[in-house]
């Protein structure tokens, strides 16, 4: 029985207002159909009582078990996401560690650059003449 069924049962309750004494009922009393209530209170049938007991004894533990299951699933998904993030962080760190690092220029690289510039300049001057 769901919470909505319990609300429906509670909505069917009838308040007894035509009791002869107007006093509030302090204990449960069974009434026969057509009998005047000895006190003011809520009329609650045996079927409604059974429904409420079933709701308390069956539905509530079922809902608690479902809630526990949903929480466990959420915890598992959270751990899964943490593993994914950690593995991505490891891959990123490996990529950064393996990235080519700048090399200090040796003397031959400087000479080659200057010589290349001179040759290119000379070739351009000859071409433009």
Secondary structure as GFF3:
##gff-version 3
##sequence-region A 1 129
A	DSSP	alpha_helix	3	11	.	.	.	ID=ss1
A	DSSP	beta_strand	14	16	.	.	.	ID=ss2
A	DSSP	beta_strand	41	43	.	.	.	ID=ss3
A	DSSP	alpha_helix	46	54	.	.	.	ID=ss4
A	DSSP	pi_helix	55	59	.	.	.	ID=ss5
A	DSSP	alpha_helix	60	98	.	.	.	ID=ss6
A	DSSP	alpha_helix	107	128	.	.	.	ID=ss7
###
